[in-house]
Amino acid sequence: MNLAQKLAAVSVPLIGVGAVLLAWSLSSRTWSKSLPSPSRTWEMSRPYVAQPLEKRGEMDQGVLRFAWYSLVLVAKGYALALAVGTPLGFLLGLSPFFNRSFDPIIQVLRPVSPLAWLPLGLVLFENSKPAALFTIAICAMWPTVLNTAVGVRAIPQDYLNVARVLKLSPPKRLFKILIPATLPYMFTGFRLSLGIAWLVIVAVEMLTGAPGIGGFLWQEYNSLIYEHIILCILTIGLVGFVLDKMMGLVESRFKVA
Amino acid sequence: MPFLEIDGVSKGFPAAGGHTEVLRQLSLGIEKGEFVAIVGYSGSGKTTLISLIAGLLAPDKGEVRLEGRALSGPGPDRGVVFQNYSLLPWMTVYENVLLAVDQVFPEWSKEQRREHAERYIALVNLTRARNQRPRELSGGMRQRVAVARALAMDPAVLLLDEPLSALDALTRATLQGEIERIWAANKKTVVMITNDVDEGILLADRIVPLSAGPGATFGPAVTVDIERPRDRKALNHDPRFKNLRGEVIDYLLGPGARKKGAARPRSAGEVAAPLEVGT
């Protein structure tokens, strides 16, 4: 890559950023007077960005600190989603009977919004913390379930024949053949699930008032500090982007020929 | 009583508009230590036949017997080298072979099993590629791993399903030599499926032609009475070689060819193409 190409690689995406900033700036000047301008947003956000780990009070902390709280909650819910979703995916993939019995109900539950699951979680667990985990897990697990099931069904007959000729025991068959052969699909599911888990966290924090990036967003809306809403949106987006990139790297390591 | 016996075996599959019989009333006895080549057209059911002997498929009629016992499923007493090698891509050469060894000799010590796996990797000249994964290997090397894995199970019968068909001519010739060397050293009973008549004559004690499908049947077996080791170059000028080749090809292009107006229409060129006659 020569210098001109390098320059283009950096500058071309900036066109998009510039266009969004312009639209934002114009909007705040013309039809939406309460939308803070980009410069004002930066002004108000600076203490939160400049000292991202600062803790001034329960609901007044640096953005990374809030993001960290959210990430911890997401990690727990996500772990639960994988722990339930992966075996479920294997069952669906291995047993046509199981698939026929559960696929319809899964297709019905899959599109349900986190906002709908959370109240049910609160009813079930009578406490916001387990309800939050329940909501993250049940929303995030579907891509893992479905991709694992597809991966299991896509295992080449050759590999299964090897297992049959060698008379592998069921556990050996699972760990030596089925799981390694399904891993690439599983990781695609894991990556999509993580994206959903991160989407869900904001909604969950808003409704439960838990400290975190989503809780902060909702509180600042209620306090009429609109600049911080935009700060939170950008933080959520950036964190989500980084998470997806990281999972993408892990995923590509498991792509076998 | 033959060592391996295919007795009145028929096998069909559900097809559009009913049932297609792929193999019809096949019977063949194979002696212990014998090398038999089954030569036939592509699509005549050769892989179905090897799957039946391997026990991966059950016959509709008849049975396959090994040492007088009817086979009811797959097992490590019949080592299979599949057409596409079927190596596990997430395992190294060594791990692929060791998986088979661990499975067949669980009573051995870890050290014994390691040595055994290493010995068969050395037998196919792959010690240097021991820690590589299949995708890093050439087709010929993968093929040798598959052979090493099958042999390491110390099977009573070695089943080779067009083991060399995916390889270029030079690699193919090299591996033919290797298969003969390994066979001579181990004295295994070998059933090899091939679409190459010359390959059959070069390697086998006996050639059994399989007619075109559907409803493929065995033609008259041809005994290869050429002393070993057989020299590929000398063979080309050997009148016995020419006679044998003529016999097999006459059957395959004559009585063994597809009946006119058979179920699956194909041009004459397509039917003839999979048979490799020339050298």
Interface residues (C-beta under 8 A of the other chain):
Chain A: D158 Y159 N161 V162 R164 V165 L166 K167 L168 K172 K176 I177 P180 A181 L183 V256 A257
Chain B: A54 L56 G73 P74 G75 P76 R78 G79 V80 F82 N84 S86 L88 P89 W90 M91 L99 A100 Q103 V104 R133 P134 R135 M153
